[in-house]
Amino acid sequence: MAPRLASGVWVAAYLTRLRLADIPAYVTAKGDATAGAVVVKVALLDGTARAHERRSDLMTGARAWMLLAEGPEAEVDALLARARTRDPDLWVIELEDRHGRTLLDQDGLSD
């Protein structure tokens, strides 16, 4: 198993990928640069949003992006605010895309 990238390095690379794909993205909460977990929120620009988090499979140890929340943007924001109170090391990256593109399924980002 390859070593994991530091969170800050992964976030910087992800923001570059998003910029190259013309997907507006912002760091709305900066977490621990070394080991902070990352949540990706995509605002669909219709009042709704989705939030994704990377989870590990307990049996295999494989990591994958999973849907954390979906619904009215205010409710997704409230959930993320609560998560930040429990985990101040959490990164929150917010994207704006009507089609819900996150690029999280691409090589280098999906695992």
A tleap script that builds the chain and sets N, CA, C and O, in Angstrom:
source leaprc.protein.ff14SB
mol = sequence {
  NMET ALA PRO ARG LEU ALA SER GLY VAL TRP
  VAL ALA ALA TYR LEU THR ARG LEU ARG LEU
  ALA ASP ILE PRO ALA TYR VAL THR ALA LYS
  GLY ASP ALA THR ALA GLY ALA VAL VAL VAL
  LYS VAL ALA LEU LEU ASP GLY THR ALA ARG
  ALA HIE GLU ARG ARG SER ASP LEU MET THR
  GLY ALA ARG ALA TRP MET LEU LEU ALA GLU
  GLY PRO GLU ALA GLU VAL ASP ALA LEU LEU
  ALA ARG ALA ARG THR ARG ASP PRO ASP LEU
  TRP VAL ILE GLU LEU GLU ASP ARG HIE GLY
  ARG THR LEU LEU ASP GLN ASP GLY LEU SER
  CASP
}
set mol.1.N position { 0.849 -1.180 0.000 }
set mol.1.CA position { 0.000 0.000 0.000 }
set mol.1.C position { 0.897 1.246 0.000 }
set mol.1.O position { 1.824 1.350 0.803 }
set mol.2.N position { 0.616 2.173 -0.894 }
set mol.2.CA position { 1.404 3.402 -0.999 }
set mol.2.C position { 1.094 4.320 0.174 }
set mol.2.O position { -0.026 4.322 0.685 }
set mol.3.N position { 2.083 5.100 0.604 }
set mol.3.CA position { 1.810 6.047 1.692 }
set mol.3.C position { 0.804 7.098 1.235 }
set mol.3.O position { 0.751 7.456 0.058 }
set mol.4.N position { 0.021 7.577 2.168 }
set mol.4.CA position { -0.989 8.595 1.862 }
set mol.4.C position { -0.337 9.964 1.786 }
set mol.4.O position { 0.601 10.279 2.518 }
set mol.5.N position { -0.864 10.761 0.878 }
set mol.5.CA position { -0.403 12.144 0.763 }
set mol.5.C position { -0.861 12.946 1.974 }
set mol.5.O position { -1.925 12.681 2.534 }
set mol.6.N position { -0.073 13.908 2.367 }
set mol.6.CA position { -0.507 14.847 3.396 }
set mol.6.C position { -1.745 15.575 2.873 }
set mol.6.O position { -1.838 15.871 1.682 }
set mol.7.N position { -2.681 15.858 3.753 }
set mol.7.CA position { -3.949 16.475 3.355 }
set mol.7.C position { -3.742 17.775 2.591 }
set mol.7.O position { -4.405 18.007 1.580 }
set mol.8.N position { -2.842 18.620 3.052 }
set mol.8.CA position { -2.612 19.899 2.385 }
set mol.8.C position { -2.105 19.733 0.961 }
set mol.8.O position { -2.471 20.511 0.080 }
set mol.9.N position { -1.264 18.723 0.724 }
set mol.9.CA position { -0.745 18.444 -0.622 }
set mol.9.C position { -1.880 17.945 -1.507 }
set mol.9.O position { -2.019 18.379 -2.650 }
set mol.10.N position { -2.702 17.022 -0.970 }
set mol.10.CA position { -3.825 16.499 -1.747 }
set mol.10.C position { -4.791 17.624 -2.117 }
set mol.10.O position { -5.237 17.706 -3.262 }
set mol.11.N position { -5.114 18.487 -1.158 }
set mol.11.CA position { -6.048 19.594 -1.414 }
set mol.11.C position { -5.492 20.512 -2.503 }
set mol.11.O position { -6.234 20.913 -3.399 }
set mol.12.N position { -4.208 20.851 -2.444 }
set mol.12.CA position { -3.611 21.728 -3.455 }
set mol.12.C position { -3.697 21.094 -4.841 }
set mol.12.O position { -4.024 21.775 -5.813 }
set mol.13.N position { -3.408 19.804 -4.938 }
set mol.13.CA position { -3.488 19.114 -6.224 }
set mol.13.C position { -4.929 19.059 -6.725 }
set mol.13.O position { -5.185 19.251 -7.914 }
set mol.14.N position { -5.868 18.798 -5.819 }
set mol.14.CA position { -7.287 18.733 -6.181 }
set mol.14.C position { -7.776 20.087 -6.694 }
set mol.14.O position { -8.478 20.147 -7.704 }
set mol.15.N position { -7.417 21.157 -6.020 }
set mol.15.CA position { -7.831 22.491 -6.460 }
set mol.15.C position { -7.271 22.809 -7.844 }
set mol.15.O position { -7.938 23.465 -8.644 }
set mol.16.N position { -6.053 22.350 -8.132 }
set mol.16.CA position { -5.470 22.553 -9.459 }
set mol.16.C position { -6.272 21.795 -10.509 }
set mol.16.O position { -6.570 22.342 -11.570 }
set mol.17.N position { -6.629 20.535 -10.225 }
set mol.17.CA position { -7.440 19.749 -11.161 }
set mol.17.C position { -8.777 20.435 -11.430 }
set mol.17.O position { -9.227 20.508 -12.574 }
set mol.18.N position { -9.403 20.934 -10.376 }
set mol.18.CA position { -10.688 21.612 -10.537 }
set mol.18.C position { -10.547 22.875 -11.375 }
set mol.18.O position { -11.381 23.148 -12.238 }
set mol.19.N position { -9.503 23.639 -11.123 }
set mol.19.CA position { -9.269 24.875 -11.886 }
set mol.19.C position { -9.086 24.554 -13.368 }
set mol.19.O position { -9.620 25.258 -14.225 }
set mol.20.N position { -8.332 23.492 -13.674 }
set mol.20.CA position { -8.107 23.098 -15.064 }
set mol.20.C position { -9.393 22.634 -15.743 }
set mol.20.O position { -9.516 22.724 -16.964 }
set mol.21.N position { -10.348 22.138 -14.961 }
set mol.21.CA position { -11.644 21.707 -15.496 }
set mol.21.C position { -12.683 22.828 -15.456 }
set mol.21.O position { -13.855 22.601 -15.758 }
set mol.22.N position { -12.258 24.033 -15.086 }
set mol.22.CA position { -13.157 25.193 -14.985 }
set mol.22.C position { -14.303 24.962 -14.007 }
set mol.22.O position { -15.438 25.363 -14.264 }
set mol.23.N position { -14.002 24.313 -12.883 }
set mol.23.CA position { -14.981 24.121 -11.819 }
set mol.23.C position { -14.575 25.021 -10.656 }
set mol.23.O position { -13.544 24.780 -10.028 }
set mol.24.N position { -15.365 26.056 -10.355 }
set mol.24.CA position { -15.010 26.939 -9.238 }
set mol.24.C position { -14.961 26.165 -7.921 }
set mol.24.O position { -15.855 25.375 -7.619 }
set mol.25.N position { -13.907 26.403 -7.146 }
set mol.25.CA position { -13.740 25.702 -5.871 }
set mol.25.C position { -13.080 26.618 -4.860 }
set mol.25.O position { -12.267 27.475 -5.205 }
set mol.26.N position { -13.449 26.417 -3.598 }
set mol.26.CA position { -12.956 27.249 -2.507 }
set mol.26.C position { -12.679 26.371 -1.291 }
set mol.26.O position { -13.393 25.399 -1.040 }
set mol.27.N position { -11.657 26.715 -0.553 }
set mol.27.CA position { -11.425 26.073 0.738 }
set mol.27.C position { -12.247 26.875 1.740 }
set mol.27.O position { -11.903 28.017 2.046 }
set mol.28.N position { -13.322 26.295 2.252 }
set mol.28.CA position { -14.168 27.017 3.200 }
set mol.28.C position { -13.796 26.707 4.638 }
set mol.28.O position { -14.199 27.425 5.554 }
set mol.29.N position { -13.020 25.630 4.846 }
set mol.29.CA position { -12.494 25.324 6.178 }
set mol.29.C position { -11.159 24.613 5.989 }
set mol.29.O position { -11.085 23.546 5.380 }
set mol.30.N position { -10.120 25.218 6.517 }
set mol.30.CA position { -8.781 24.636 6.397 }
set mol.30.C position { -8.513 23.762 7.607 }
set mol.30.O position { -8.586 24.215 8.750 }
set mol.31.N position { -8.201 22.499 7.336 }
set mol.31.CA position { -7.935 21.551 8.405 }
set mol.31.C position { -6.457 21.337 8.619 }
set mol.31.O position { -5.631 22.134 8.175 }
set mol.32.N position { -6.126 20.255 9.301 }
set mol.32.CA position { -4.740 19.913 9.578 }
set mol.32.C position { -4.025 19.584 8.262 }
set mol.32.O position { -4.503 18.768 7.475 }
set mol.33.N position { -2.880 20.225 8.035 }
set mol.33.CA position { -2.153 20.080 6.775 }
set mol.33.C position { -1.579 18.689 6.580 }
set mol.33.O position { -1.308 18.286 5.449 }
set mol.34.N position { -1.392 17.956 7.654 }
set mol.34.CA position { -0.779 16.642 7.548 }
set mol.34.C position { -1.801 15.524 7.446 }
set mol.34.O position { -1.717 14.684 6.550 }
set mol.35.N position { -2.758 15.508 8.351 }
set mol.35.CA position { -3.637 14.339 8.440 }
set mol.35.C position { -5.117 14.670 8.551 }
set mol.35.O position { -5.904 13.794 8.908 }
set mol.36.N position { -5.522 15.887 8.262 }
set mol.36.CA position { -6.932 16.235 8.374 }
set mol.36.C position { -7.776 15.529 7.331 }
set mol.36.O position { -7.355 15.375 6.185 }
set mol.37.N position { -8.965 15.100 7.725 }
set mol.37.CA position { -9.915 14.506 6.785 }
set mol.37.C position { -10.432 15.607 5.855 }
set mol.37.O position { -10.387 16.790 6.192 }
set mol.38.N position { -10.927 15.197 4.673 }
set mol.38.CA position { -11.405 16.155 3.676 }
set mol.38.C position { -12.846 15.814 3.315 }
set mol.38.O position { -13.173 14.657 3.051 }
set mol.39.N position { -13.705 16.833 3.305 }
set mol.39.CA position { -15.069 16.717 2.805 }
set mol.39.C position { -15.175 17.631 1.595 }
set mol.39.O position { -14.718 18.774 1.627 }
set mol.40.N position { -15.780 17.122 0.527 }
set mol.40.CA position { -15.996 17.904 -0.689 }
set mol.40.C position { -17.490 18.153 -0.815 }
set mol.40.O position { -18.281 17.216 -0.920 }
set mol.41.N position { -17.866 19.423 -0.806 }
set mol.41.CA position { -19.266 19.827 -0.977 }
set mol.41.C position { -19.402 20.425 -2.370 }
set mol.41.O position { -18.594 21.259 -2.778 }
set mol.42.N position { -20.425 19.996 -3.093 }
set mol.42.CA position { -20.715 20.596 -4.390 }
set mol.42.C position { -22.091 21.246 -4.324 }
set mol.42.O position { -23.099 20.581 -4.087 }
set mol.43.N position { -22.110 22.555 -4.537 }
set mol.43.CA position { -23.361 23.314 -4.616 }
set mol.43.C position { -23.852 23.221 -6.058 }
set mol.43.O position { -23.129 23.563 -6.994 }
set mol.44.N position { -25.092 22.755 -6.227 }
set mol.44.CA position { -25.634 22.548 -7.563 }
set mol.44.C position { -26.264 23.808 -8.152 }
set mol.44.O position { -26.808 23.778 -9.256 }
set mol.45.N position { -26.190 24.908 -7.414 }
set mol.45.CA position { -26.654 26.222 -7.857 }
set mol.45.C position { -28.163 26.278 -8.099 }
set mol.45.O position { -28.659 27.122 -8.845 }
set mol.46.N position { -28.880 25.355 -7.448 }
set mol.46.CA position { -30.345 25.367 -7.497 }
set mol.46.C position { -30.930 25.305 -6.085 }
set mol.46.O position { -32.109 25.004 -5.899 }
set mol.47.N position { -30.072 25.600 -5.083 }
set mol.47.CA position { -30.506 25.545 -3.693 }
set mol.47.C position { -30.204 24.224 -3.017 }
set mol.47.O position { -30.470 24.057 -1.827 }
set mol.48.N position { -29.645 23.272 -3.775 }
set mol.48.CA position { -29.298 21.980 -3.194 }
set mol.48.C position { -27.788 21.761 -3.261 }
set mol.48.O position { -27.068 22.455 -3.979 }
set mol.49.N position { -27.336 20.775 -2.491 }
set mol.49.CA position { -25.907 20.471 -2.457 }
set mol.49.C position { -25.708 19.010 -2.083 }
set mol.49.O position { -26.616 18.344 -1.585 }
set mol.50.N position { -24.502 18.534 -2.334 }
set mol.50.CA position { -24.077 17.195 -1.923 }
set mol.50.C position { -22.737 17.336 -1.217 }
set mol.50.O position { -21.937 18.212 -1.547 }
set mol.51.N position { -22.503 16.476 -0.255 }
set mol.51.CA position { -21.202 16.437 0.415 }
set mol.51.C position { -20.672 15.015 0.339 }
set mol.51.O position { -21.412 14.055 0.555 }
set mol.52.N position { -19.392 14.885 0.032 }
set mol.52.CA position { -18.735 13.593 -0.102 }
set mol.52.C position { -17.579 13.516 0.884 }
set mol.52.O position { -16.894 14.507 1.137 }
set mol.53.N position { -17.373 12.325 1.437 }
set mol.53.CA position { -16.225 12.110 2.307 }
set mol.53.C position { -15.556 10.802 1.911 }
set mol.53.O position { -16.191 9.899 1.367 }
set mol.54.N position { -14.260 10.721 2.195 }
set mol.54.CA position { -13.524 9.498 1.899 }
set mol.54.C position { -13.587 8.599 3.123 }
set mol.54.O position { -13.260 9.010 4.236 }
set mol.55.N position { -14.012 7.364 2.894 }
set mol.55.CA position { -14.116 6.390 3.981 }
set mol.55.C position { -13.285 5.162 3.632 }
set mol.55.O position { -13.041 4.862 2.463 }
set mol.56.N position { -12.865 4.470 4.666 }
set mol.56.CA position { -12.130 3.226 4.483 }
set mol.56.C position { -13.061 2.048 4.696 }
set mol.56.O position { -13.871 2.046 5.623 }
set mol.57.N position { -12.941 1.043 3.833 }
set mol.57.CA position { -13.680 -0.202 4.003 }
set mol.57.C position { -13.050 -0.946 5.168 }
set mol.57.O position { -11.842 -1.182 5.168 }
set mol.58.N position { -13.844 -1.316 6.153 }
set mol.58.CA position { -13.316 -1.970 7.351 }
set mol.58.C position { -12.717 -3.344 7.055 }
set mol.58.O position { -11.804 -3.781 7.755 }
set mol.59.N position { -13.212 -4.018 6.042 }
set mol.59.CA position { -12.720 -5.354 5.718 }
set mol.59.C position { -11.425 -5.314 4.907 }
set mol.59.O position { -10.487 -6.059 5.192 }
set mol.60.N position { -11.375 -4.442 3.893 }
set mol.60.CA position { -10.231 -4.445 2.968 }
set mol.60.C position { -9.250 -3.313 3.226 }
set mol.60.O position { -8.091 -3.391 2.817 }
set mol.61.N position { -9.696 -2.274 3.893 }
set mol.61.CA position { -8.845 -1.104 4.089 }
set mol.61.C position { -8.843 -0.163 2.903 }
set mol.61.O position { -8.249 0.913 2.967 }
set mol.62.N position { -9.512 -0.559 1.801 }
set mol.62.CA position { -9.591 0.294 0.612 }
set mol.62.C position { -10.366 1.563 0.946 }
set mol.62.O position { -11.315 1.543 1.729 }
set mol.63.N position { -9.938 2.665 0.335 }
set mol.63.CA position { -10.609 3.946 0.584 }
set mol.63.C position { -11.386 4.363 -0.652 }
set mol.63.O position { -10.933 4.171 -1.780 }
set mol.64.N position { -12.562 4.936 -0.428 }
set mol.64.CA position { -13.422 5.382 -1.524 }
set mol.64.C position { -14.216 6.597 -1.077 }
set mol.64.O position { -14.475 6.777 0.113 }
set mol.65.N position { -14.599 7.429 -2.036 }
set mol.65.CA position { -15.439 8.585 -1.761 }
set mol.65.C position { -16.888 8.141 -1.690 }
set mol.65.O position { -17.386 7.455 -2.582 }
set mol.66.N position { -17.559 8.539 -0.617 }
set mol.66.CA position { -18.947 8.162 -0.383 }
set mol.66.C position { -19.775 9.427 -0.169 }
set mol.66.O position { -19.264 10.450 0.289 }
set mol.67.N position { -21.059 9.340 -0.506 }
set mol.67.CA position { -21.975 10.452 -0.278 }
set mol.67.C position { -22.246 10.565 1.221 }
set mol.67.O position { -22.708 9.612 1.848 }
set mol.68.N position { -21.960 11.715 1.780 }
set mol.68.CA position { -22.181 11.986 3.200 }
set mol.68.C position { -23.558 12.603 3.416 }
set mol.68.O position { -24.264 12.238 4.355 }
set mol.69.N position { -23.938 13.537 2.549 }
set mol.69.CA position { -25.213 14.246 2.700 }
set mol.69.C position { -25.653 14.778 1.345 }
set mol.69.O position { -24.836 15.048 0.465 }
set mol.70.N position { -26.964 14.921 1.203 }
set mol.70.CA position { -27.541 15.473 -0.024 }
set mol.70.C position { -28.862 16.115 0.336 }
set mol.70.O position { -29.638 15.549 1.105 }
set mol.71.N position { -29.129 17.295 -0.212 }
set mol.71.CA position { -30.398 17.945 0.054 }
set mol.71.C position { -30.277 19.444 -0.033 }
set mol.71.O position { -29.380 19.962 -0.698 }
set mol.72.N position { -31.184 20.158 0.643 }
set mol.72.CA position { -31.118 21.618 0.640 }
set mol.72.C position { -29.732 22.083 1.121 }
set mol.72.O position { -29.190 21.561 2.094 }
set mol.73.N position { -29.186 23.060 0.425 }
set mol.73.CA position { -27.823 23.500 0.735 }
set mol.73.C position { -27.666 23.947 2.183 }
set mol.73.O position { -26.630 23.693 2.797 }
set mol.74.N position { -28.673 24.605 2.734 }
set mol.74.CA position { -28.579 25.059 4.128 }
set mol.74.C position { -28.439 23.874 5.086 }
set mol.74.O position { -27.715 23.958 6.078 }
set mol.75.N position { -29.124 22.784 4.793 }
set mol.75.CA position { -29.025 21.603 5.652 }
set mol.75.C position { -27.651 20.937 5.531 }
set mol.75.O position { -27.086 20.493 6.531 }
set mol.76.N position { -27.121 20.866 4.322 }
set mol.76.CA position { -25.783 20.306 4.121 }
set mol.76.C position { -24.752 21.182 4.841 }
set mol.76.O position { -23.843 20.665 5.491 }
set mol.77.N position { -24.895 22.508 4.724 }
set mol.77.CA position { -23.983 23.422 5.419 }
set mol.77.C position { -24.049 23.234 6.932 }
set mol.77.O position { -23.018 23.262 7.604 }
set mol.78.N position { -25.247 23.043 7.470 }
set mol.78.CA position { -25.408 22.845 8.915 }
set mol.78.C position { -24.728 21.560 9.360 }
set mol.78.O position { -24.084 21.529 10.409 }
set mol.79.N position { -24.863 20.506 8.576 }
set mol.79.CA position { -24.203 19.246 8.898 }
set mol.79.C position { -22.682 19.421 8.909 }
set mol.79.O position { -22.000 18.911 9.799 }
set mol.80.N position { -22.163 20.138 7.925 }
set mol.80.CA position { -20.711 20.355 7.857 }
set mol.80.C position { -20.232 21.233 9.012 }
set mol.80.O position { -19.136 21.020 9.530 }
set mol.81.N position { -21.021 22.196 9.417 }
set mol.81.CA position { -20.658 23.038 10.568 }
set mol.81.C position { -20.582 22.194 11.833 }
set mol.81.O position { -19.666 22.360 12.639 }
set mol.82.N position { -21.536 21.295 12.008 }
set mol.82.CA position { -21.493 20.390 13.173 }
set mol.82.C position { -20.273 19.482 13.117 }
set mol.82.O position { -19.628 19.233 14.135 }
set mol.83.N position { -19.963 18.992 11.932 }
set mol.83.CA position { -18.787 18.124 11.780 }
set mol.83.C position { -17.512 18.871 12.144 }
set mol.83.O position { -16.607 18.296 12.750 }
set mol.84.N position { -17.432 20.145 11.780 }
set mol.84.CA position { -16.243 20.954 12.106 }
set mol.84.C position { -16.128 21.191 13.611 }
set mol.84.O position { -15.013 21.294 14.123 }
set mol.85.N position { -17.237 21.279 14.330 }
set mol.85.CA position { -17.145 21.457 15.785 }
set mol.85.C position { -16.605 20.194 16.442 }
set mol.85.O position { -15.911 20.264 17.457 }
set mol.86.N position { -16.927 19.030 15.859 }
set mol.86.CA position { -16.408 17.758 16.396 }
set mol.86.C position { -14.978 17.494 15.956 }
set mol.86.O position { -14.213 16.864 16.687 }
set mol.87.N position { -14.604 17.971 14.764 }
set mol.87.CA position { -13.279 17.706 14.201 }
set mol.87.C position { -12.699 18.990 13.610 }
set mol.87.O position { -12.896 19.268 12.427 }
set mol.88.N position { -11.984 19.777 14.423 }
set mol.88.CA position { -11.427 21.032 13.916 }
set mol.88.C position { -10.329 20.834 12.867 }
set mol.88.O position { -9.924 21.796 12.215 }
set mol.89.N position { -9.843 19.600 12.694 }
set mol.89.CA position { -8.821 19.313 11.677 }
set mol.89.C position { -9.427 19.028 10.309 }
set mol.89.O position { -8.692 18.787 9.351 }
set mol.90.N position { -10.761 19.051 10.197 }
set mol.90.CA position { -11.477 18.726 8.971 }
set mol.90.C position { -11.333 19.833 7.931 }
set mol.90.O position { -11.522 21.011 8.235 }
set mol.91.N position { -10.999 19.444 6.709 }
set mol.91.CA position { -10.995 20.353 5.565 }
set mol.91.C position { -12.376 20.304 4.920 }
set mol.91.O position { -12.983 19.236 4.839 }
set mol.92.N position { -12.877 21.450 4.459 }
set mol.92.CA position { -14.102 21.486 3.657 }
set mol.92.C position { -13.779 22.256 2.379 }
set mol.92.O position { -13.414 23.431 2.410 }
set mol.93.N position { -13.927 21.558 1.260 }
set mol.93.CA position { -13.713 22.157 -0.057 }
set mol.93.C position { -15.085 22.312 -0.695 }
set mol.93.O position { -15.829 21.337 -0.800 }
set mol.94.N position { -15.429 23.520 -1.123 }
set mol.94.CA position { -16.737 23.759 -1.742 }
set mol.94.C position { -16.570 24.029 -3.224 }
set mol.94.O position { -15.763 24.864 -3.633 }
set mol.95.N position { -17.346 23.307 -4.023 }
set mol.95.CA position { -17.365 23.458 -5.471 }
set mol.95.C position { -18.708 24.030 -5.876 }
set mol.95.O position { -19.697 23.891 -5.156 }
set mol.96.N position { -18.739 24.676 -7.037 }
set mol.96.CA position { -19.995 25.150 -7.619 }
set mol.96.C position { -20.103 24.566 -9.019 }
set mol.96.O position { -19.322 24.912 -9.906 }
set mol.97.N position { -21.084 23.670 -9.216 }
set mol.97.CA position { -21.241 23.063 -10.528 }
set mol.97.C position { -22.679 22.559 -10.678 }
set mol.97.O position { -23.135 21.718 -9.904 }
set mol.98.N position { -23.374 23.076 -11.666 }
set mol.98.CA position { -24.775 22.694 -11.901 }
set mol.98.C position { -24.937 21.197 -12.173 }
set mol.98.O position { -25.992 20.626 -11.895 }
set mol.99.N position { -23.899 20.566 -12.714 }
set mol.99.CA position { -23.965 19.147 -13.062 }
set mol.99.C position { -23.453 18.240 -11.946 }
set mol.99.O position { -23.493 17.017 -12.074 }
set mol.100.N position { -22.972 18.833 -10.851 }
set mol.100.CA position { -22.500 18.045 -9.719 }
set mol.100.C position { -21.146 17.404 -9.906 }
set mol.100.O position { -20.800 16.467 -9.187 }
set mol.101.N position { -20.359 17.900 -10.877 }
set mol.101.CA position { -19.033 17.312 -11.117 }
set mol.101.C position { -18.105 17.593 -9.938 }
set mol.101.O position { -18.026 18.715 -9.437 }
set mol.102.N position { -17.409 16.547 -9.512 }
set mol.102.CA position { -16.425 16.687 -8.433 }
set mol.102.C position { -15.040 16.198 -8.864 }
set mol.102.O position { -14.041 16.548 -8.235 }
set mol.103.N position { -14.972 15.409 -9.909 }
set mol.103.CA position { -13.763 14.759 -10.396 }
set mol.103.C position { -13.224 13.698 -9.445 }
set mol.103.O position { -12.146 13.153 -9.682 }
set mol.104.N position { -13.948 13.396 -8.382 }
set mol.104.CA position { -13.456 12.453 -7.374 }
set mol.104.C position { -13.350 11.023 -7.906 }
set mol.104.O position { -12.743 10.168 -7.262 }
set mol.105.N position { -13.936 10.760 -9.072 }
set mol.105.CA position { -13.842 9.430 -9.666 }
set mol.105.C position { -12.628 9.274 -10.576 }
set mol.105.O position { -12.415 8.198 -11.136 }
set mol.106.N position { -11.831 10.325 -10.735 }
set mol.106.CA position { -10.671 10.279 -11.628 }
set mol.106.C position { -9.464 9.639 -10.952 }
set mol.106.O position { -9.341 9.646 -9.727 }
set mol.107.N position { -8.578 9.088 -11.775 }
set mol.107.CA position { -7.343 8.488 -11.261 }
set mol.107.C position { -6.601 9.482 -10.383 }
set mol.107.O position { -6.509 10.666 -10.708 }
set mol.108.N position { -6.084 9.001 -9.290 }
set mol.108.CA position { -5.328 9.834 -8.362 }
set mol.108.C position { -6.194 10.544 -7.348 }
set mol.108.O position { -5.696 10.992 -6.315 }
set mol.109.N position { -7.480 10.655 -7.621 }
set mol.109.CA position { -8.399 11.300 -6.683 }
set mol.109.C position { -9.365 10.298 -6.082 }
set mol.109.O position { -9.880 10.499 -4.982 }
set mol.110.N position { -9.608 9.208 -6.814 }
set mol.110.CA position { -10.641 8.261 -6.401 }
set mol.110.C position { -10.238 7.389 -5.228 }
set mol.110.O position { -11.101 6.916 -4.488 }
set mol.111.N position { -8.947 7.166 -5.045 }
set mol.111.CA position { -8.542 6.267 -3.952 }
set mol.111.C position { -7.831 6.976 -2.848 }
set mol.111.O position { -7.433 6.348 -1.867 }
savepdb mol mol.pdb
quit
